[in-house]
Amino acid sequence: MAASSRAQVLDLYRAMLRESKHFSAYNYRMYAVRRIRDAFRENKSVKDPVEIQALVNKAKRDLEIIRRQVHIGQLYSTDKLIIENQEKPRT
């Protein structure tokens, strides 16, 4: 993978994770983060530049969907779940 393509993929990965953490609903937030990580891990061994570009384009579309859904979710926010109010364990 070319250096610019690698940087583009990493920027896209970070942007998707960052944006998905804005979901107001805990279940959507955790599902989105888990799904993004799994998808990128699943495709990390892809070497074909055409296939990489297709995956990048799909990820860009998915990022726009995440942004749109985050915005819609903020319009209809609910109370936090008990699990969200717990302090995170130190590791």
Secondary structure as GFF3:
##gff-version 3
##sequence-region A 1 91
A	DSSP	alpha_helix	3	20	.	.	.	ID=ss1
A	DSSP	alpha_helix	26	42	.	.	.	ID=ss2
A	DSSP	alpha_helix	49	75	.	.	.	ID=ss3
A	DSSP	alpha_helix	82	85	.	.	.	ID=ss4
###
